[in-house]
Structures are given as structure tokens and as C-alpha cells.
């Protein structure tokens, strides 16, 4: 997964737009206090509302890993220890 919606501070992720809309319409209670009728809102309006209310954001990330970002490293002798580049 290289892109998708990050809910909260990484509580969970949804990859596909359809799954994100489905979660909003059929499961999420985050914005219930607003007493909105989701059935009268378009999918785009729901996505915008959730974005505006900081429930989630859309992001893309790389599928490669930069070994300098790893706190631990595996050395040539097979041991694992603190990454000297971290």
C-alpha cells in the first residue's frame, strides 16, 4: 500500500476510496455529535467533511525503505544492534 487515508494518528488506514466511504457511512461514529444525515451528502462531501474535521488525511508514501531511517541494523555477522547511521 503506497497511498491511502490515514485515520487519526495512524489508528488505521483505508486504501481505496470505496472502502473509505463505506467506513464513514456504515461504521464510523466520530462525527455523530454533528447530527448530520449522511444519506443526503455526496461521497465527495463526506470525504471533505472528514478531512476538514481532521478525522483523516490522504497521503502517499514510498514503498522503498531508507536504511538510514532504521534505528536498528543487521550487520554482516548476523547480529542486530543500533544503526550507526540513525
C-alpha positions as CSV (number, residue, x, y, z in Angstrom):
1,X,0.0,0.0,0.0
2,X,1.6,3.2,-1.2
3,X,-1.2,5.6,-0.7
4,X,-4.5,6.0,1.2
5,X,-6.3,7.6,4.0
6,X,-4.7,7.7,7.4
7,X,-7.3,7.9,10.2
8,X,-6.4,9.8,13.3
9,X,-2.7,9.5,14.0
10,X,-2.4,6.1,12.3
11,X,-5.2,4.3,14.1
12,X,-6.0,2.6,10.9
13,X,-5.7,3.1,7.1
14,X,-8.0,2.7,4.2
15,X,-6.5,2.2,0.8
16,X,-9.5,2.6,-1.6
17,X,-11.9,5.4,-1.8
18,X,-14.8,3.0,-1.8
19,X,-13.7,1.4,1.5
20,X,-13.2,4.9,3.0
21,X,-16.7,6.0,2.0
22,X,-18.1,2.7,3.3
23,X,-16.4,3.1,6.6
24,X,-17.9,6.6,7.0
25,X,-21.4,5.6,6.0
26,X,-21.6,2.3,7.8
27,X,-19.3,2.2,10.8
28,X,-17.6,5.4,11.9
29,X,-19.1,7.3,14.8
30,X,-16.5,10.1,15.0
31,X,-18.8,12.9,13.9
32,X,-22.1,11.7,15.2
33,X,-22.2,14.7,17.5
34,X,-22.8,16.9,14.4
35,X,-26.1,15.1,13.8
36,X,-25.7,15.0,10.0
37,X,-27.7,13.0,7.7
38,X,-25.0,11.2,5.6
39,X,-27.6,9.9,3.2
40,X,-28.1,13.4,1.9
41,X,-24.4,14.0,1.4
42,X,-22.4,13.0,-1.7
43,X,-19.3,10.9,-1.3
44,X,-17.1,14.0,-2.1
45,X,-18.9,16.0,0.6
46,X,-18.3,13.2,3.2
47,X,-14.6,13.0,2.3
48,X,-14.2,16.8,2.5
49,X,-16.1,16.9,5.9
50,X,-13.9,14.2,7.4
51,X,-10.8,16.0,6.1
52,X,-11.9,19.4,7.4
53,X,-12.7,17.9,10.8
54,X,-9.2,16.3,11.0
55,X,-10.6,12.7,11.2
56,X,-8.3,11.6,8.4
57,X,-6.0,12.8,5.7
58,X,-4.9,11.4,2.4
59,X,-1.3,10.6,1.9
60,X,1.2,8.8,-0.3
61,X,4.4,7.2,0.9
62,X,7.3,5.4,-0.8
63,X,7.5,1.7,-0.9
64,X,11.3,1.8,-0.6
65,X,12.9,1.9,2.8
66,X,15.9,4.1,3.6
67,X,18.1,2.1,5.9
68,X,19.4,5.3,7.5
69,X,16.0,5.8,9.0
70,X,16.2,2.4,10.8
71,X,17.0,2.6,14.5
72,X,18.4,-0.9,14.4
73,X,20.5,-2.6,11.7
74,X,21.5,-6.2,10.9
75,X,25.3,-6.5,10.5
76,X,27.2,-8.8,8.2
77,X,27.8,-11.2,11.0
78,X,24.1,-11.6,11.5
79,X,23.9,-9.7,14.8
80,X,21.4,-6.8,15.3
81,X,22.3,-3.6,17.0
82,X,22.0,0.2,17.0
83,X,22.2,1.5,13.5
84,X,25.3,3.8,13.4
85,X,23.6,5.9,10.7
86,X,20.5,6.6,12.7
